[in-house]
Amino acid sequence: MSGAQRQMNLGVFVETTGRHVAGWRHEGVDPLAPLDVGHYRQVIGIAERGLFDLFFLADGLAIRDRSAERLGRGPKAHFEPLTLLSALSMVSRHIGLVATASTTFNEPFHIARKFASLDFLSGGRAGWNIVTSSSPAEAENFGNGRLPPPEERYRRAAEFVEAVRGLWDSWDDDAIVADRDSGIYFRPDGLHALHHHGEFFDIRGPLNIARPPQGHPLLVQAGSSSAGIGLGARVGEIIYTAQTTLENAKSFYARLKGLAREEGRQPESLRILPGLFPIVGRSRDEAREKFDYLQSLIHPEVGLAQLEHHLGGVDLSGYPVDGPLPEDALPGEGADSRSGLLRHIARRDSLSIRDLYLQVSIARGHPVLTGTAADIADYMVAWFQEGGADGFNIMPGWLPGGLGDFVDLVVPELQRRGLFRTEYRGSTTREIMGLARPVSRYGRLNE
């Protein structure tokens, strides 16, 4: 930024009625909102009023928490994210639209075409959150129910992303001339078949939609395993992560930026946005009241089921809920990173099973902040200025109210400190975030 003060990037994590497991029971929430497009219009309007960079919809290809099927205690019926973001592209102007799509149970052509379409519909605001499916419940919805091992899923993901980026380059930016007089619609030498032949995919191409306004939609990634971090360092432009302490955040930040440099990338070409669950009040007492109210809405069966799910499916029903997390019921060394994080928190803070499920039900391992706007801003500024974050992925506990509190109270505090924008500048999400537009592999980009 040559002389200008570095500023934060902010995304909002939109999980139907809020990140808190009992958010749908909040008195300020419409419990039927997950299937009401008007609810999402209201939420994205608040986010854009707060000058957020990104509006993020997570997704899965199953009801992955099987206890939800048994208990029926949470909103598990909701929109497919690309369909919803296409609708929201018509009622928003600036904010980036990010959707999750799996590389395990999709094909590159599908993903390339859908996100290119969203980029056109939104005027250059699409982003793809790249995930590898890790839930057996998702595998059971596709063919024989086999979930490939992690190393195979990440090899497939790396090849998948490379194929998608190639397909986005199918057309030169100036290939379509639409010349009525000559009868030429596009220059044939401006159209490129990909001819990709790899371990997992054989794709001729070209893509049957022009090169997206952003060149490539933003590439977003959230894996925290070694393989996930490696993929993020190679291709990720926005990195979501769960970090519980500034020390851990700084270590992750330095590692990922260093790996990106080894890949030949400039460290500033990727932005690391840890998740953050804020509950903000005009006083600390007011914030604590909001927190306690949310926690009072957690049904014990749901809390325990959430913890079992996030520990990899272990059965805790035979253990006293006010006793410690049992060592013999925990996943082994091969457990995923979220399970490991929860085990670490339980041991570090001497938490009972009840204590831990109350934490999991709030933010699933992300930091939870309760306080005034100044308290929240102090925390964010420390991580931002001390090398732990380029910004944050804000996870409101309930929607729309939790986001409204953050926008009305915390955003002005960050602006007063000169660390967050006071207006949008640029038209595409890449321009607004200061990220370069990728040059086509065929070298015909018009500046």
N, C-alpha and C positions, 0 to 999 in steps of 0.2 A: 504494500500500500504506500509506498513512497511519501513519507512525511505525514500521512494521515494516521490517526490512532486506530489500532486494531480493534475491531468490534466483533461481538459475539454473533453466532448464528443460532437461531432458535427453531426447533421443530415442535409440533404438537402430535402426540401419540393418541389417536382417536380409537378407543375401544368401546364401541357402541355407547353405553351409558356411563362409561368411566372406567379407570384402571382398577379401582377398588372392587373386590369381589362382590361386595354388597351395595355398590353404587346405584344399582337399579332400584333399590329399596329407599333411597334418599327421598325425603319429602319434596325436594325441588326437581325431581327427575320424573319424566313420563316413562313408566316401565315398558310401554309399547314403542318407544322411540327407535329401537334397532331396525324396524322395518318402515320407518317414516322418513322420507327424504327431506321433509321440512326440518326435522331435527338436525340433520347434517348440514343443511343450508344455514341454520342458525349458528352452529358450531364453527363452520368455516368463515362465516361473517365476523365472528368474534376474533378468530385467529388472524384474519386479514386486518381487522381494526388494530390489532396488536402488532402488525408489521412482521409477523412470523415469516420465516423462510419456507417452511415445509409443513404440509398437512399429510400425516402418515397413517395409512390403514394397514395394520397387520392382518394376516389371514392364514388359514390352514385348510387342508382339503379333507377335513373330517371333523367330527366332534371328538377331539383328541382326549379329552378328559372323560373317560367312560363313566366315572361316578356321576357326572352330570346327567347322563341318560337314566341312571338309576334313581337319583334324588330329585331331578326336575327342578332344581333350585337356582338356575341362572339363565340369563338370556343367551341362548346358543343358536338362535335363528336370526340371521342377518344377511345383508347384501353381499354379493360378490364384489370385490373392491374396484376392479377396473370399470365395471358397469356403473357403480356409484360415482367414481371419480369423473367419468365421462359426463354424467349429469351435472356434477358440481363445477365442471369446467365452464359451464354456461352462466354460473352465478358468482364467479370469482374472477379476479383480474390479475393478481400478482403472485399469489402464494403457490409454491411448488406442490404438485400432486403426486404422492409416492404410494405405490401399492406393492404388496408382497406377491411374488409368483415363484413357485418352486421349479428348480431345475431337475428334480427327480421324476416328477410326473407331468411334465409338459414337453413340448418339442420346440426347438429354437425358432422355427418359422412362425409358429403361433405367437410366441412372446415378442419377437421382433415386430411383427405386424401390428399387434395390439398396442404396444407402447408407442410405436411410431404414430399410430392413429390418435392416441391420446395426446401426443405432443402437438399434432396439428390442431386438434379440437381446442386445446387450451392455449394455443399461441406460444408454445415452447415452454411448458411447465411440467412435463412428465418426468417421473423418476421410478426406477425399478429396484425394489428391495429384493436382492438375490438371496434365496435360501435353498438349502438342501433339506428335504423332508426327513425327519428323524423319528416320526411317530409310526408305530405299527398300525395304528388306527387308519392312517392315511393310506398305507400300503394295501390294507384290506379293501379299499375302494377302487383299486386298480389291478385287475388281472388276478394273479395267483397269491397276492398278499405278501409277496417277498419284499422285504426292505433291504436294499443292498448295504453292505458294510460301509462304514464311514469313509474309508480311503477310496472306495469305488465311487461313492456319491460325490466326493470332492473332485476326483478326476473328471467325472462327468460334468460337474458344475464348471470347471475351468474351460473345458472344451465347449460347453454350452454357451458361455459368455463370449468366447472368441467367435463362435459362429454367429451369434446375434449381432455383435459389433460389425462383423463382415457384411451381414445382410443389411444393416442400417446404411452401409456405404454403397448399396447396389446402384444408386443413382447419383451422378454428379449433381452438385447444387444448381448448376445452370443447364442441366440436361433437357428440361422441359421448355420448349420454345413456343409451342402452340401457335405456329405461323399459318394463318388462314390462306395467305396468298400462295405459299409453296406447298401447302398440304402436309407439312412436316410438323408432327406434334412433339416429338422429342428427337434429340440427336442420338442415333444408334451407338455412336462411340462414347456416349455418356451413360450407358447402361451396362452393368457388369454382373455377369453370373459368378457366383461365389466359388462353385466347384470345391466344396469342402468335403474331405474324406478323412475321417478320424476313427478313433477307437469306438465311439458311440454313435456317430452321426455321419450320414452321407447326404449332402444337401447341394443341389445344383444352384438354386436361386435363379434369377434375382428376385428380390422382394417386390411385391406388386403395390407398393406405395412409395412415394418419393422420399428423398432423404429428409429426416425430421428437422424441424426448425432449429433445434439445439445441436444438430449434427448427430449426436447420440443423446437420448434421454439420460438423465443422471443415473449413475450406478451407485446403489446403496447396498451396504453389506453389514451384517451383524454377528457373524460367527466369532466366538472367542476361543475356540479350540486352536491348536497349532495350525491345523489345515485351514480353518476359517480365517485366522489372522494372515496366513500366507496368501490366501485368495484376496483378502481385503487390501493387502499391500500391493498386489499386482494390478488390481482393477478398480478397487473401491474409491469412490469420490466423497461419499458420506459414510461414516462408520458409526453405527449405533453400538453401544456397549453398556454393560452393567458393572459398575465399579463402586465399592462401598466406602473406600477411604481415599483421601487425597494422595497418600503414598502409593497405593495400588494404581490409581488413575495416572499418576505421573509415570510410573513404570510402564504401563500399557501404552501410554501416549508416546513415550520415547522409543519403545520397541517397535511400534507400528510405523512411526515416521522414519526410523532408521531402516527398517525393511523396505519401505517405499523408496528410499534413496538408493538402496542396493539394487532395486528393480529399475533404476534409471529415471525415477520420477522425482519431481520437486516436492518436498514435504508439504508445502502449502497447497498442493493439488488435491489433497484429501483432508477432510474436516472430520474431527472426532467429536461426537456428540453423546456423552453419557446420558443415560436416562435419569430423570429426577422427578420425584413425586412431591410436589409442594402443597401444603395447606396453609394459606396465608390469611391473616386477620388484621384488623386495624389495631389490635393489641395482641399480646401473646396469650392472654386469657381467652380472647375470642377465637384465636386459632386453635387452642387446645380444646375448646368446646366443640368446634367443628370436627376435630380429630376423634374425640371421644364419642361423638354422635355416630360417626361412620363406623367405628369399631363396634358399637353396640348393635349394629345391624347384622353382624356376621353370625350366621347360624353355625353352631358347633360342628354339625355333620359336614357342612360345606368347608369349614376351615380345615378339618382333618383330611378331607378328601383332596383339597388343594395341596396340602403338604405332601401327601402320599404321591400325588401326581408329579410334583416338582422334584421329588426325590427318586424318580424313576420307576414308580409303581410299587413301592414297598408297602407292606401291610402293617400298619401301626395299631390295629384295632385291639390287640391283646396287651397293650402297654398302658400304664397309667398316664393320663393326659397331662398331669402335673409333675410327672417324672422326666428325667433326661431323655434325649434322643438315644435309643439303644444302638450300640456299636454293631451288634450282630444283625441288625435290620437294615443297615446302610449299604448302598451300592459300593462295589469294589473300586479298584483303581481305574477301571474302564468307564466309570460314570461320566456323564457329560458335565460340562463346566458349570451349569447352573446348580446341579446337585452338589458339586464340590463346594461351590460358594455357600450354599445353605448349611452344609456340614461345618464349614469354617466358622460361620456366624454363630451357630449353636454352641460350638466348643469355646470360641473366644468370649462369648457373653454369658456362658453357663445358662442357656435358655432351656426351659422345659418344652415338651411337645406343644402345649397350649401357647406358650410364648412365641414359639417359632411359627405356628400356623397363623397366629395373629399378625406376625410380620409378613409372612408370605401372602396373606390375603390382601395386604395393603398394596404392595408394589412388586411382588415376585422377585425380591432380591435387590431392587434398586433403592438408592438412598431416599429416605422419607424426611422432609423438612417441615417443621411446624413453627410458625412465628410470624413476625411482622414483615412488611416488604423489605425493610432494611436488613432484617435477619437473613431472609432468603437471598437478597442481593449480595450480602457479605460473603456468604458461602459460595455463590456462583462466581463472584469476582476472584476469590482466592484460587479456585480451581482453574479459572481462565488465565489468570496472570502468572500462576506458578507452574504452568506446563502440564496441566491435567486435562484440559479440554479446549476445544475451539468454540464451544457453545454447548447447548443442552437440548435433549429431547424431552420436553415437558409432558408429564403423564398425569393429567388431572384425575382426581379420585372420582369425581362425578361430573356429568356433563348435562347442560352447558355451564353450570354455576362455578365449578372449580376452575375452569379456564377463564371465565369472566373475572374472577377474583385476581388471577395472575395478571391478566391484561390491564385491569384497572389500577392495580396496586404496585406490582413488581416492575412491569415494563417502564412506567414513568420513573421509577427509582434508578433503573439501569440507564435510562436516557439522561437523567440528571448527572450521572457519573461519566457520561460520554462514551459508554460502552455498548450502546445499541442504537440503531438507526432511528431517525425521526421521520423518515419518508422512504418509500421505495424508489430506487434508482435503477433503471434498466427495465427491459420488457420480459426477457426470458429468465428462467430461474438461474441459469448459469451467469447471466449478466448481473442479476441482483446479488448473487453470492460471490461474484468475482472469480468464477471458475472458467477456464478456457473452453472454447468450442473446439471439439476434436477435429483434427484435419483428416480428411478422407484418406484411406489407404491408397486410393487411386490418384491422389495428388491434384484434384481439380476443384478444391475449395475456393470459392470466391470470397475475398475479404470485403 
